[in-house]
Structures are given as C-alpha cells and as structure tokens.
Amino acid sequence: MTKAPRLNATSIGVVIVFVFSLLTPAHADEDHGLSIRIIDIRRAGPSTLGVDLQLSGLAAAERAEVTVEAEPGGHATRATVVLNQPSRLGIGIDLKAGKVRLGRISIAEFQPVPPPEENIGFPIRVTVVQGLALASDRRMALLPLPTVIVPGYLNDLWGEPESGIIRVLARRGYQTSGVSPDLFWFNYRSRRLSLEAAASALATYVRTVVLPSAYAARINVVGYSLGGLMARWNVAFEPGWDHLVNRLVLIGVPNEGAVLGYVYAYYPVAGLARTPAAHALLPTFPFWRRTSTAFVDRSN
C-alpha cells in the first residue's frame, strides 16, 4: 500500500534556533546530563506537522540553544527566539503556508510544499547545546497519503472498522482521528446498493470527507472483495480516479467472479446471495468483459 518514503522535489529545509539566555558556547561535548527527546511528530492540521520536544538537565543560569532541523532538501531558514527555560516545546511546520510557528507566532519561512502526490518521509534532528554539553535526537517524519480502506460484502452487518487492521497501520504512522486523519474506513450498505451505486457512494465519500481532511493531491485505496470491485469500477469509470489513486491494493477480490453465489442461493442464506451487489460477484456478471483498453459496461 505504501512505498518506501521518498523525498519530494519541493520539500523543505528548516533550521529553527531557540535561544534561552545570553552567551554562545565555543565548544560542546556529548552528555553532561543534558538531554533532548523528540516525543512525537504528528499531524497538527491538514498541512501542518507538529513536533513535540522534551528537554532535561538544563542549568538554570546558563544560555541554551535548541536547533530543530528538517532537511529533505530546499532552503534552510534560521530564526532566533528568546524564551524562558522550558521542559517541553512544541513547534508547527506548515507545508502549505511555508511557515514555521511557535504557538501562533511565525518564526521562520521556507518555500511552500504543494499537495503531495506520493508518501513523503524525511528525518528531523533536534540538538540542544548549553555550555560544554550537547545532546541530540533524530527521528523520521512520515506524511502518508490519505488511505481509504473499502471492506467487502456484508460489511454493514458489523459496521465497525476491523480493529486489528487499524492497529497495524496506526503503528506505521497512520491516524484515524484528530484534526487531520489520514486513514479512512468506508462503510456502505452492501445488501441494498448495486456495484455501481456503491462505487458512486465511495466516490462521494472521497470527495466530501477524505480530500477535505487531508493535504494531498492523491490517495491510496485498499479494497477487500466487493470493495476492490468498487474501487476498480471508479478507476475505470469515475472521472479523475485514474489519476487520483496513487496505489490500489486488492485483497481477495473476485476479479473474474465467484461461484459461491450460485451455491449460497440453494441454502438458507439465499437472500444474501440475491442482492444487487451479490449479482456483481457472479462470474457471468456482464460488466466484466475486457476490451483492448478498459473494462466496459455491457449490461444493456
């Protein structure tokens, strides 16, 4: 579903320096009880990365410099801010505006980054220097494209997203909640909608929910079973989807139909095997006929 992170050609290089008192140390060595840690790198808005920092071991009467560097390329910017000696700091890097903010105050600018068409990853390094002491921490920042999971037939029987899948993707940096989620689970009425109607509902959901929530030009889609057929339908027939979808992952999708629909029709679950969507799972469904360029609808 995701590619190894790669650098965006217009991505940023930002250097921010926070100054806490008066003198500049000539040399610095590791340790001396001084430490800084990147607690979290998170989405703080559709186009904003929040970087949370924790400092410890600062001497009360001595100047400290904290430098935050994000250097995937582009132009480096330096800003100096006088603060009291905090134990925690938070900054915001707004890719769309090309600004670095401390609270609501803009303290640096860089070349704005357009809505990405690929997953973006780059390292962020934080360094604190006080007297002869120096401490540093480094962590990868990952900005994945919004990813839509489209479950299969009968997903509306349980209604809730599959918690195991969500947990695995959350460990890889995806967020399902907050000010700017990038992982979405599309529930739909699989027992009432035809394939075409369900695919149209998916397109509406992406247009009205997914894209307004994210700062991205493209999306990733994971389709299970019928959900994969819906995604394929939109890639073939929904205007713009051939470019909108960056990665399409199909899992257990009956691309050539499934014979179980015939089998189920003779058992007590026959009602579930005779819905409009179930008809699209049959190997005789007339829409799945390949031409030299695309799938076409020959149901009429």
N, C-alpha and C positions, 0 to 999 in steps of 0.2 A: 504494500500500500504506500509506503514511503520510501523514498530514495535516500541514499547517503546524503546528508546535508551538503549543499554546495553554496559557494559564495555568489551573491547577487552582484551583477556588474555595477549597480549604482549604490551598493551598500555603504555603510558609514564607517568613519574612523573618528572616535570621540575620545578626548582626553579631558577629564574634569579634575581639578585640584581643589580640595577644600583646605583652607588654612585656619588653624585654631589659635595661634598666638603670633610671636614676632620674629624669631631668629631662624635662619636656614642652616641645617646641619651640613657640615662639609663632607662627611663620610657616614655610611651606615652599614651595620652588620646584622646578620640574622639573629633572631631570638631576643634576649634581654627581657623576657616576659611579655613582650608586646605581641599582640595577635589581631588579625582581622579575618573575618569569615564572610563569605557570600552566603547568606541564609537562604535566599530564594531569588530566582529570576522568573517572573510571571508576566502574564498579560495584564496591564493596568487599564486597558482600553482597546478598542479595535485596532489602533495603530501604535499603541504605546507599550513599551516594555518597562516593568518596574523592577528595580534592582535593590534588594534589601541587604544591608550590611550590618555586621556586629563587630564592635571594637572592644578590646580589653587591654589592660596593662598600661594605659596612658598615664604619664606623670602629670600632676596637677598644674605645675607652673611652667611647663615647657611646651614649646610650639610643636605641633604635629601636622604633617602633610598627608592627606589621603588622595591617592590618584586612582581613578577608575578609567580603564582603557577598553574600548570596544573597537577592534581594528580588523575588520574583514576587508578593508580597502577604503578608498576615498580620502577625504581631507580630515586631518586631525585638528581639533579645536581645544584650546586651553582656557579655563575660567578659574578665577580665584574668589573664594567666598570666606568671610570671617564668621566663625561660629563659636559657640561655647563647646566644651568638650563632651560630646555625646557618647553613649554606649551603643547607639543604633542610628543608622542613617538610611534614608530611602531616596532614590532618585528616579526620575522618569525619562525615558528616551522615546520621543515621539517621532516615529519614522515618517509620517505623513507631513508634519509641520517642519521637520528638520530642526527640532529644538530639544535641548536637554533642560529639564526643570528640577528645581529643588522646591518641593511644595508647589505653589503656583507661580514661582519666580523663574523666568527663563535665564539660565546662566551660561548657555553656550548654544551655538548654531552649527549645522552641518548641511550638506546637500540632501534634500528630501529624497526618500526612497519611495518609488511608485509601488502600487499594489503588486505584491509578488505573484509570479506565475509558477514558482517552484517552492518547495520547502527550503527554508533558509537556516543555516547554522553558522555560528561564529563564536570564538572564545571571548570572554570578558575577564580581564585581570584587574585585581584590586591590590594596591600597595599602600602601606602606611609607614611613614618614616618619622621617628622622634629621637632627636639627639643621635646617638650611635646605633640605635635599634631600628630594625627593619623587619616587617612581616608582609607576606603576600599570599593571595589566594587566587585561584583561577578556576573558571567553570564555563562550560559550553552553554550558550543560549540557543534554543531551538524555537523557530517560528514555523510550525507546520501549517500547511494549507488547511482550511476547514474540511473536515472529513464527514461524510454522511453515510451512516450505516442503514441499509434498507433490508429489513428482515423478510422472511419468506411467508408463504401461505399460512393462514391461521394465526399470524402474529397477534391479531386482535383478540384472541382467546385469553391471553395473559396480560397484554397491554404494556407491561413494564420492560424496559431495556434489559438485556442479558447482563447481569452484574459482573460475571467473570470476564467477559469481553471488555467491558468498560474499565475494570480494574487494570487489566493488562495494558490497555492503551494509556490510561492515566499515569502508569509508571514510566511511560515513554514520553511524557510531557504534554499529553492532550488534556484539555479541560472541558467538562460538560456543563459547567455553571460559571458564575461570576460575571464580571462586566463584559467579557468578550470570549464566550466559549468557542472552541474550535472542533468539538466533537458532537455530532448530532445523530439522534436515533429517530428514524421516521416510521411512526406507527400509522397504519392505514386500515381501512375496512375491507379486508381481503375477501370476505364472504359476500360482499354486496357489490363491489366495483369490478368492472371488466379490466382487462390488462391496460387498455387504452386510457380508461378513466383513472385508474390507479397511477399510471405514469404521468398523467396530467396533474394529478394531485401532488405528486413528487416534485414536478417542475414548479408548481406554485409555491410549495414549501421552501424550495431552494431560493426562489426569487424573493419571497416576502420575509423569511426567517433567517436563513443561513447567510446569504450575502450581506444583508444589512448589519449582521452581528460581527462580521469579520472584515479585516483589511486585506483583501486578496482579490486577484483577478481570476483565479481558477479554484477548483475544488477537487478533492478525491472522493470517490464513491466505492463503497463495499456493498455488493449485492448478494444476498442469500436466496437460492431457489427462485421463487417468483420475483423477489426483489431484484435479482440480477436481470430477469427479463424486462422488468420495468425500466431499469437503467439503460439497457440496450435499446429499448424502444425509443427512449428520449435521445440517445446519441444518434440514432438513425433518423428520427422524425421531428424532434423538438428543435426549433430554430436556436442556433447558438450553442447547443450542447456538444457539438463535435469539437469546439474549441474550449468550452467551459470546463470539461472534465480533463484533469491532468493525469490521474491514474484511475483506472477502473479495475477493481478486483472482483472476480466472480467465484463464488463458493457454492458448490453443489447445485449449479444452475442447469435445468433441463433444456439445454440449447437445442436438442433435437426431439424434445418431448419426453414424456414419461408414461409407461404403460400402466402404472398403478391406478390411474384414474379409471381405467376400464375395470380393474379388479375391485376397487372400492365401490363401484356402482352396484355390485351384487351383494354388498354387506350392509349392516345397519347404518353405516356412515355414508350411505348413498347421497344424502342431502349435501354433504360437504364435497362430494365429487361431482356435483352438477351445478355449481355456481358459475357465474360468468368468468371469474378468474381461473377456476379449475379447467375450464374449456381450453384456456391458453396453454395448459400444461400437457395436453394430449399431443401425441406425435403427428396427428393429422390436422392440427391447427393450421389453417391455410395461410396465415401471415408469414410463417417461417419457410419462405421459399427464396433461395439466393439467386440474385442476378449477378452480372459481372461486376457491379459496383456497390450494391447495397441490398438490404432486405426491403422488400416491398409488401404492401398490404394487398393481397388478392382475395380478401374475404368476400368481396362483392362480385 
